Every structure is written in C-alpha cells, then in structure tokens.
C-alpha cells in the first residue's frame, strides 16, 4: 500500500497506520478483538498513549430472518474500555460506536480505518455526471450534432 491507497476489500478489515511506521492490515475474523498495548491484545499498538486494554471491537453476527421477522445485517461495535486518552471515531470521542464502512478510528497516534464493504451504501447514479451540448447549426440527424462529457451508460 502506498500513501492513502486502501487495499481491495471483500471482508471486514482494519487498516492500521501508525505515525512513522508501515501500514498494517488486520482481517476481522474473531467475534471480539482487543485493541491495546498489552501482550494479550489482538491489535497490539506499542505506544505510551495507548492503554493496555484500550478498546474492544465486538462482532455481532447477522441474524437470519425467521418467518415474519426482518433479517439484520452483521455489525461491528467499538467500545472504549475506560482508556485514559479515549477513542475517537471520525474525530469525535466515543464510548460505544456502531462502525460504518470507512470509519476512521483514532487511538493515540494510531489511525485505524474500518473497511466493511457489506455495510457500504449502494452506489447511485448521479444524473449530473454527463453534460451534453448540441452543436449550433447541426442537423438533428447528424451523428456529430451532440458533444457529451461524462460517463457512458446503457442509454449511450
């Protein structure tokens, strides 16, 4: 990975950037992951600004729909474990936060990007993406009559 480039993602990941260090990628497989500087931490960040047991990421599995019940998607919840310096998500201090795709978690000098494509909002087309201009004096049957800039879609 190079400056600001995130890996292609198919499962939930944590991309960890520590000031002056190389990026690390941690796939989220376990139902609970401890973030801290302690020896037993799953995501170990060796810094004086990180508590031994700083935060906990809890993976709550998707609930399969029973008859007449709406299914719920899996979700990941970040919990501050009473750390001295706190946990920030997208610049705001949190005690408990349900993570969303591309949330930025800050613990001490570490920046952790949470990537979970299953939680990403669906892509919507933007009608303002294509701009078309009619050439003055052109016949409407002329193939060169319209000049368009933008994304080509099924309509041409």
C-alpha positions as a Markdown table, in Angstrom:
| # | Residue | x | y | z |
|---|---|---|---|---|
| 1 | Unk | 0.0 | 0.0 | 0.0 |
| 2 | Unk | 1.2 | 3.5 | -0.7 |
| 3 | Unk | 0.2 | 6.8 | 0.6 |
| 4 | Unk | -3.6 | 6.9 | 1.1 |
| 5 | Unk | -4.3 | 3.9 | -1.1 |
| 6 | Unk | -6.5 | 1.3 | 0.6 |
| 7 | Unk | -6.5 | -2.4 | -0.3 |
| 8 | Unk | -9.3 | -4.0 | -2.3 |
| 9 | Unk | -11.7 | -5.4 | 0.3 |
| 10 | Unk | -14.1 | -8.3 | 0.3 |
| 11 | Unk | -14.3 | -8.9 | 4.1 |
| 12 | Unk | -14.1 | -6.6 | 7.1 |
| 13 | Unk | -10.6 | -5.2 | 7.8 |
| 14 | Unk | -8.8 | -2.8 | 9.9 |
| 15 | Unk | -6.1 | -0.8 | 8.1 |
| 16 | Unk | -3.7 | 0.5 | 10.8 |
| 17 | Unk | -1.4 | 3.5 | 10.2 |
| 18 | Unk | 1.0 | 4.5 | 13.0 |
| 19 | Unk | 2.9 | 7.7 | 12.8 |
| 20 | Unk | 6.3 | 6.9 | 11.3 |
| 21 | Unk | 5.5 | 3.2 | 10.8 |
| 22 | Unk | 4.3 | 0.9 | 8.0 |
| 23 | Unk | 0.7 | 0.2 | 7.4 |
| 24 | Unk | -0.8 | -3.0 | 8.8 |
| 25 | Unk | -3.9 | -4.9 | 7.8 |
| 26 | Unk | -5.9 | -7.0 | 10.2 |
| 27 | Unk | -8.8 | -9.1 | 8.9 |
| 28 | Unk | -11.7 | -9.3 | 11.3 |
| 29 | Unk | -12.4 | -13.0 | 11.9 |
| 30 | Unk | -12.9 | -13.2 | 15.6 |
| 31 | Unk | -16.1 | -12.3 | 17.4 |
| 32 | Unk | -14.1 | -10.0 | 19.8 |
| 33 | Unk | -10.8 | -8.2 | 19.2 |
| 34 | Unk | -8.9 | -6.3 | 21.9 |
| 35 | Unk | -7.0 | -3.1 | 20.8 |
| 36 | Unk | -4.2 | -2.0 | 23.2 |
| 37 | Unk | -0.5 | -2.1 | 24.0 |
| 38 | Unk | -0.8 | -5.2 | 26.3 |
| 39 | Unk | 0.8 | -8.5 | 25.3 |
| 40 | Unk | -2.7 | -10.2 | 25.0 |
| 41 | Unk | -4.1 | -7.5 | 22.6 |
| 42 | Unk | -5.3 | -8.9 | 19.2 |
| 43 | Unk | -4.4 | -5.5 | 17.7 |
| 44 | Unk | -1.3 | -4.5 | 19.5 |
| 45 | Unk | -0.1 | -0.9 | 19.3 |
| 46 | Unk | 3.1 | -0.2 | 21.2 |
| 47 | Unk | 2.7 | 3.4 | 22.4 |
| 48 | Unk | 2.7 | 5.2 | 25.7 |
| 49 | Unk | -0.6 | 6.9 | 24.6 |
| 50 | Unk | -2.4 | 3.6 | 24.3 |
| 51 | Unk | -3.8 | 1.8 | 27.4 |
| 52 | Unk | -3.0 | -1.9 | 27.9 |
| 53 | Unk | -6.7 | -2.6 | 27.3 |
| 54 | Unk | -7.8 | 0.4 | 25.2 |
| 55 | Unk | -10.8 | -0.7 | 23.2 |
| 56 | Unk | -12.8 | -3.7 | 22.2 |
| 57 | Unk | -14.3 | -4.4 | 18.8 |
| 58 | Unk | -17.3 | -6.8 | 19.1 |
| 59 | Unk | -18.6 | -8.5 | 16.0 |
| 60 | Unk | -22.3 | -9.1 | 16.2 |
| 61 | Unk | -23.3 | -11.7 | 13.6 |
| 62 | Unk | -26.1 | -11.3 | 11.1 |
| 63 | Unk | -29.5 | -12.6 | 12.2 |
| 64 | Unk | -31.2 | -14.9 | 9.7 |
| 65 | Unk | -34.8 | -13.9 | 9.1 |
| 66 | Unk | -37.4 | -16.1 | 10.6 |
| 67 | Unk | -40.9 | -16.1 | 9.2 |
| 68 | Unk | -42.4 | -12.6 | 9.7 |
| 69 | Unk | -39.1 | -11.2 | 11.1 |
| 70 | Unk | -36.8 | -8.8 | 9.3 |
| 71 | Unk | -33.2 | -10.0 | 8.9 |
| 72 | Unk | -30.5 | -7.9 | 10.4 |
| 73 | Unk | -27.0 | -7.3 | 8.9 |
| 74 | Unk | -23.9 | -8.2 | 10.9 |
| 75 | Unk | -22.5 | -5.2 | 12.7 |
| 76 | Unk | -19.3 | -4.3 | 14.4 |
| 77 | Unk | -19.3 | -2.2 | 17.6 |
| 78 | Unk | -16.3 | -0.4 | 19.1 |
| 79 | Unk | -16.2 | 0.0 | 22.8 |
| 80 | Unk | -13.8 | 2.2 | 24.8 |
| 81 | Unk | -12.6 | 0.2 | 27.8 |
| 82 | Unk | -12.2 | 3.3 | 30.0 |
| 83 | Unk | -8.9 | 4.3 | 28.4 |
| 84 | Unk | -7.1 | 7.3 | 29.7 |
| 85 | Unk | -6.8 | 9.1 | 26.3 |
| 86 | Unk | -10.1 | 7.9 | 24.8 |
| 87 | Unk | -11.2 | 6.6 | 21.4 |
| 88 | Unk | -12.1 | 8.9 | 18.5 |
| 89 | Unk | -14.3 | 7.9 | 15.6 |
| 90 | Unk | -14.3 | 10.3 | 12.7 |
| 91 | Unk | -12.9 | 13.0 | 15.0 |
| 92 | Unk | -15.5 | 12.6 | 17.8 |
| 93 | Unk | -14.8 | 10.9 | 21.2 |
| 94 | Unk | -17.0 | 7.8 | 21.7 |
| 95 | Unk | -17.6 | 5.3 | 24.5 |
| 96 | Unk | -19.6 | 2.9 | 22.2 |
| 97 | Unk | -20.0 | 3.3 | 18.4 |
| 98 | Unk | -21.5 | 1.1 | 15.7 |
| 99 | Unk | -18.9 | 1.2 | 13.0 |
| 100 | Unk | -19.7 | 2.1 | 9.4 |
| 101 | Unk | -17.7 | 1.4 | 6.2 |
| 102 | Unk | -14.6 | 3.7 | 6.1 |
| 103 | Unk | -14.9 | 5.0 | 9.7 |
| 104 | Unk | -11.6 | 6.4 | 10.9 |
| 105 | Unk | -10.7 | 5.3 | 14.4 |
| 106 | Unk | -8.0 | 7.1 | 16.4 |
| 107 | Unk | -6.3 | 5.7 | 19.4 |
| 108 | Unk | -3.3 | 7.6 | 20.5 |
| 109 | Unk | -1.1 | 8.3 | 17.4 |
| 110 | Unk | -2.6 | 5.3 | 15.6 |
| 111 | Unk | -5.2 | 5.8 | 12.8 |
| 112 | Unk | -7.3 | 2.7 | 12.1 |
| 113 | Unk | -9.6 | 2.7 | 9.0 |
| 114 | Unk | -12.5 | 0.3 | 9.3 |
| 115 | Unk | -13.4 | -1.3 | 6.0 |
| 116 | Unk | -16.5 | -3.4 | 5.6 |
| 117 | Unk | -18.0 | -3.4 | 2.1 |
| 118 | Unk | -21.1 | -5.2 | 3.2 |
| 119 | Unk | -22.0 | -2.0 | 5.1 |
| 120 | Unk | -21.2 | 0.4 | 2.2 |
| 121 | Unk | -24.1 | 2.4 | 0.9 |
| 122 | Unk | -25.3 | 1.3 | -2.6 |
| 123 | Unk | -23.9 | 3.3 | -5.5 |
| 124 | Unk | -26.4 | 5.6 | -7.0 |
| 125 | Unk | -26.1 | 7.2 | -10.4 |
| 126 | Unk | -25.8 | 10.9 | -10.5 |
| 127 | Unk | -27.7 | 12.5 | -13.4 |
| 128 | Unk | -25.4 | 15.5 | -13.3 |
| 129 | Unk | -22.4 | 13.3 | -14.3 |
| 130 | Unk | -22.9 | 13.7 | -18.1 |
| 131 | Unk | -23.1 | 17.1 | -19.8 |
| 132 | Unk | -24.3 | 17.2 | -23.4 |
| 133 | Unk | -24.0 | 20.1 | -25.8 |
| 134 | Unk | -25.8 | 20.4 | -29.2 |
| 135 | Unk | -23.5 | 21.8 | -31.9 |
| 136 | Unk | -25.0 | 25.1 | -33.2 |
| 137 | Unk | -26.4 | 24.8 | -36.7 |
| 138 | Unk | -26.2 | 21.0 | -36.8 |
| 139 | Unk | -29.0 | 18.9 | -38.2 |
| 140 | Unk | -30.6 | 16.7 | -35.6 |
| 141 | Unk | -30.0 | 13.6 | -37.8 |
| 142 | Unk | -26.2 | 14.4 | -37.9 |
| 143 | Unk | -24.2 | 11.9 | -35.7 |
| 144 | Unk | -21.8 | 14.7 | -34.8 |
| 145 | Unk | -24.6 | 17.0 | -33.6 |
| 146 | Unk | -24.1 | 16.3 | -29.9 |
| 147 | Unk | -20.9 | 16.6 | -27.8 |
| 148 | Unk | -21.1 | 14.8 | -24.4 |
| 149 | Unk | -18.8 | 14.7 | -21.4 |
| 150 | Unk | -19.1 | 12.2 | -18.6 |
| 151 | Unk | -19.8 | 8.6 | -18.0 |
| 152 | Unk | -21.2 | 6.5 | -20.8 |
| 153 | Unk | -24.3 | 4.5 | -19.7 |
| 154 | Unk | -26.7 | 2.0 | -21.3 |
| 155 | Unk | -28.6 | 4.8 | -23.0 |
| 156 | Unk | -25.4 | 5.7 | -24.9 |
